[in-house]
């Protein structure tokens, strides 16, 4: 039976209309609450997924980051060497030793005894891996003989971290700057040079040069003898790719950090190793390339005001013991340009 609205009184009609309106309003409020709960749940689920993805990527990054890279990251702002006037050896206990010029920092096979400045320093052994650091200021160089017999030459403005003894399955060192490595052969323990920009070089026994300064947009590896593999882990939140290439003697691998690409070329690389012997040699190189080397070693800026023929090349050598005045005179004689030096601004203007 259906109600006959025609016989309802006005009061009953008003009451019925009010009840219907309240019922409709109640259903609308329930629908809004369900919608709000759904949106809140969706946001929470999205945040949970994002947190989960971030955690996974963080774990992947931690797994891919070696112990020595983690140590280097933790000491990135410690022991600044830009204003220092001498090479510094920083021991695992944070003690700093000033290293005299033309001194080789030499370790015995145990890694506990260090010969430096014609004196012997003894380090106590420890259960955990111990790392020492060498800081090379601008205008200086350093040489090390590691506990496995590997020889390392460090160029101006470099930071080098290494274990006192290689007691793990691989031999890993960390470089920021430029170094030449003559690696002692040990097929059972591959040698790795790690850099802060996800770049590494793997080698068994060879002689090679790595240039990986912190502010450079390019990283390069040059091989004089042996064989190496350079590897770069691409950066990016959703990027987990690596690119790599193998080098044979006389090859250079150049990594472009912006483009995240590696290019190889073959040339006579002998001149690139000359600095470890105390001089910079350059053969048929453009002026920009020559100035880049001098900028890095002497920590000066070159400002070119005149016109330069980019196709013109130069050959010659600079003694790394020479002061800037001699360098300027050599540049003037070689290039034919006039140079002026502002020692306060450490700026050399080429007119």
C-alpha positions in Angstrom: 0.0 0.0 0.0 1.3 3.4 -1.0 0.5 6.6 1.0 -2.1 8.9 -0.5 -0.4 12.3 -0.4 -3.6 14.0 -1.4 -5.3 13.3 2.0 -2.3 14.2 4.2 -2.6 17.3 6.2 -0.2 20.2 5.6 1.5 19.5 8.9 2.1 15.8 7.9 3.4 16.9 4.5 5.9 19.3 6.1 7.1 16.6 8.5 7.5 14.1 5.7 9.4 16.5 3.6 11.7 17.4 6.5 12.5 13.7 7.1 13.2 13.1 3.5 15.5 16.1 3.4 17.4 15.0 6.5 17.8 11.5 5.0 19.2 12.9 1.8 21.6 15.2 3.7 22.8 12.3 5.8 23.6 10.2 2.8 25.5 13.0 1.2 27.6 13.4 4.5 28.3 9.7 4.5 29.4 9.9 0.8 31.8 12.8 1.6 33.3 10.9 4.5 33.9 7.8 2.3 35.5 10.0 -0.3 37.8 11.7 2.2 38.8 8.4 3.7 39.5 7.1 0.2 41.7 10.1 -0.7 43.5 9.9 2.7 44.2 6.2 2.1 45.4 6.9 -1.4 47.8 9.6 -0.2 49.1 7.4 2.6 49.6 4.5 0.2 51.4 6.8 -2.2 53.7 8.0 0.5 54.4 4.5 1.7 55.3 3.4 -1.9 57.6 6.5 -2.3 59.3 5.7 1.1 59.7 2.1 0.0 61.2 3.0 -3.3 63.6 5.5 -1.6 64.6 2.9 0.9 65.3 0.3 -1.9 67.4 2.8 -3.8 69.2 3.8 -0.6 70.0 0.2 0.1 71.2 -0.4 -3.4 73.5 2.6 -3.1 74.8 1.4 0.2 75.5 -2.0 -1.3 77.3 -0.5 -4.2 79.4 2.0 -2.1 82.6 0.4 -0.8 83.9 0.8 2.7 86.7 3.2 1.6 84.2 5.3 -0.4 82.1 5.6 2.8 85.2 6.6 4.8 86.2 9.2 2.2 82.7 10.7 2.2 82.8 11.0 6.0 86.1 12.9 5.8 85.3 15.0 2.8 85.4 18.3 4.7 88.3 17.4 7.0 91.9 18.3 6.6 91.6 20.9 3.9 94.9 21.2 2.1 94.4 24.1 -0.4 96.1 26.6 1.9 98.8 24.2 3.1 102.5 24.7 2.0 103.6 21.1 2.5 102.4 17.5 1.8 100.6 16.1 4.9 100.3 12.4 5.9 97.2 11.9 8.1 97.4 8.7 10.1 94.4 6.6 11.1 94.6 8.1 14.6 94.2 11.6 13.1 97.8 12.5 13.8 99.3 14.7 11.0 102.9 14.4 9.7 104.4 17.1 7.6 106.2 15.4 4.6 109.4 16.9 3.3 109.9 17.6 -0.4 111.3 14.7 -2.5 110.4 12.2 0.3 108.8 8.8 -0.5 106.2 7.6 2.1 107.1 3.9 2.3 105.2 1.1 4.1 106.6 -2.3 5.1 104.6 -5.4 4.1 102.8 -5.4 7.5 101.6 -1.9 7.0 102.5 -1.0 10.5 105.9 0.6 9.9 106.2 3.8 7.8 109.4 5.4 6.6 109.0 9.1 6.1 111.4 12.0 6.3 114.2 9.4 7.0 112.4 8.4 10.2 110.3 5.4 11.1 106.7 5.7 12.3 105.0 2.7 13.9 101.2 2.3 13.8 99.5 -0.2 16.0 97.5 -2.9 14.3 93.7 -3.1 14.7 91.0 -5.6 14.0 89.2 -3.2 11.7 90.6 -1.7 8.5 92.7 1.4 9.1 93.0 4.1 6.5 95.7 6.7 6.1 95.4 9.9 4.0 97.9 11.9 2.0 97.0 15.6 1.2 99.0 17.2 -1.6 98.8 21.1 -1.8 99.0 23.1 -4.9 102.5 23.3 -6.3 103.6 20.1 -4.6 103.8 16.4 -5.5 104.1 13.2 -3.4 105.3 9.6 -3.9 104.2 6.5 -1.9 105.2 2.9 -1.7 102.2 0.9 -0.4 102.3 -2.2 1.7 101.8 -4.5 -1.3 104.6 -2.8 -3.2 102.4 -0.6 -5.4 104.0 2.7 -6.3 101.8 5.9 -6.4 102.7 9.4 -7.5 100.3 12.1 -6.6 100.0 15.4 -8.4 99.2 18.9 -7.1 95.9 19.4 -5.3 95.3 15.7 -4.7 93.8 13.7 -1.8 94.6 10.0 -1.5 93.1 7.5 0.9 94.4 4.0 1.3 94.4 1.1 3.8 97.6 0.6 5.8 97.5 -3.1 4.7 95.4 -4.9 2.1 93.8 -7.6 4.2 90.6 -8.1 2.2 89.8 -9.9 -1.1 90.5 -6.8 -3.2 92.9 -3.8 -2.9 91.0 -0.6 -2.9 92.2 3.0 -2.7 90.4 6.4 -3.1 91.7 9.3 -5.2 90.5 12.9 -5.6 92.9 14.7 -8.0 95.6 13.1 -10.2 97.7 10.1 -9.6 100.0 7.6 -11.5 99.8 4.0 -10.3 102.4 1.3 -10.9 100.4 -1.6 -9.4 102.2 -4.7 -7.9 100.8 -7.8 -9.7 98.6 -10.0 -7.6 96.0 -11.9 -9.6 94.2 -13.1 -6.5 93.6 -9.5 -5.3 92.5 -7.1 -8.1 93.4 -3.4 -7.5 90.7 -0.7 -7.7 91.0 3.1 -7.8 87.7 4.6 -6.5 86.7 8.2 -7.1 83.9 10.3 -5.6 81.9 10.6 -8.8 81.0 6.8 -9.1 84.1 6.2 -11.2 86.5 3.4 -10.7 89.5 1.7 -12.4 90.1 -2.0 -12.1 93.5 -3.5 -12.7 95.7 -6.5 -12.0 99.2 -5.1 -12.7 100.0 -2.1 -14.9 101.1 1.5 -15.1 98.3 4.1 -15.6 97.3 7.7 -14.8 93.9 8.8 -13.4 92.8 12.5 -13.3 89.6 13.0 -11.3 89.6 16.4 -9.7 86.4 17.3 -7.7 85.5 20.4 -9.7 86.2 19.0 -13.2 83.5 18.0 -15.6 85.7 15.3 -17.1 87.5 12.3 -15.6 90.3 10.6 -17.6 92.4 7.5 -17.4 95.5 7.0 -19.5 97.3 3.6 -19.9 101.0 3.3 -20.5 101.3 -0.5 -20.1 99.1 -3.4 -19.0 95.4 -3.4 -19.2 92.6 -1.6 -17.1 88.9 -1.4 -17.1 87.2 1.8 -16.3 83.6 1.7 -14.9 81.2 4.5 -14.3 77.8 4.2 -12.4 75.4 6.6 -13.9 73.7 9.0 -11.6 69.9 9.4 -11.3 67.1 8.4 -8.9 65.8 5.7 -11.2 69.1 5.0 -13.0 71.1 1.9 -12.0 73.1 1.5 -15.2 76.9 1.3 -15.5 79.1 2.0 -18.5 82.6 0.6 -18.9 85.4 0.2 -21.3 88.7 -1.7 -21.4 91.9 0.1 -22.2 95.1 -1.2 -23.9 98.4 0.6 -23.8 98.4 4.0 -25.6 94.7 4.6 -25.0 92.8 7.3 -23.0 89.3 7.0 -21.6 87.5 10.3 -21.1 84.4 10.4 -19.0 82.0 13.4 -19.6 80.2 13.8 -16.2 77.4 16.0 -17.7 76.6 13.7 -20.6 77.5 10.6 -18.6 79.4 9.1 -21.6 82.9 7.6 -22.0 84.9 8.1 -25.1 88.2 6.4 -25.9 91.1 7.6 -28.1 94.5 6.2 -29.0 97.6 8.4 -28.9 101.1 8.7 -27.5 100.4 9.0 -23.7 104.0 9.3 -22.6 103.8 13.0 -22.0 100.8 12.6 -19.6 103.1 10.8 -17.2 106.0 13.3 -17.3 104.9 15.3 -14.2 105.8 12.4 -11.9 109.4 13.0 -13.0 109.3 16.7 -12.2 108.3 18.4 -15.4 105.3 19.0 -17.6 105.8 17.9 -21.2 103.5 18.9 -24.0 103.7 18.0 -27.7 101.6 19.7 -30.3 98.9 20.7 -27.9 96.6 23.7 -28.0 97.2 26.6 -25.7 94.0 25.8 -23.7 95.3 22.4 -22.9 98.7 23.7 -21.7 97.0 26.4 -19.6 94.7 23.8 -18.0 97.7 21.9 -16.7 99.4 25.0 -15.3 96.2 26.3 -13.7 95.8 23.0 -11.8 99.4 22.8 -10.7 100.0 26.4 -9.6 96.4 27.2 -8.6 96.2 30.3 -10.8 93.6 31.6 -13.3 94.5 32.5 -16.8 92.5 35.3 -18.5 92.9 35.5 -22.3 92.2 39.0 -23.8 93.9 38.6 -27.1 92.8 36.5 -30.1 94.1 32.9 -30.1 94.4 30.6 -33.1 92.7 27.5 -31.8 94.4 25.4 -34.6 97.9 26.4 -33.5 99.7 23.9 -31.3 102.8 24.2 -29.0 105.5 21.9 -27.8 107.8 22.2 -24.9 108.2 21.5 -21.2 108.0 23.2 -17.8 110.1 22.3 -14.8 107.7 21.9 -11.9 110.2 23.3 -9.5 110.1 26.6 -11.3 108.3 29.6 -9.8 105.6 31.4 -11.6 107.9 34.1 -12.9 109.9 31.5 -14.8 106.7 29.9 -16.1 105.5 33.3 -17.4 108.7 33.9 -19.2 108.6 30.4 -20.8 105.0 31.0 -21.9 105.9 34.4 -23.5 108.9 32.9 -25.3 106.8 29.9 -26.5 103.6 31.6 -27.6 104.7 35.2 -28.4 102.0 36.7 -26.2 102.6 39.2 -23.4 101.6 38.1 -19.9 101.0 40.0 -16.7 100.7 38.5 -13.3 98.5 39.7 -10.4 99.8 37.9 -7.3 97.0 39.1 -5.0 94.3 37.7 -7.3 96.5 34.8 -8.5 95.6 35.8 -12.0 97.7 35.8 -15.2 96.4 37.9 -18.1 97.4 37.0 -21.6 97.3 40.0 -24.0 
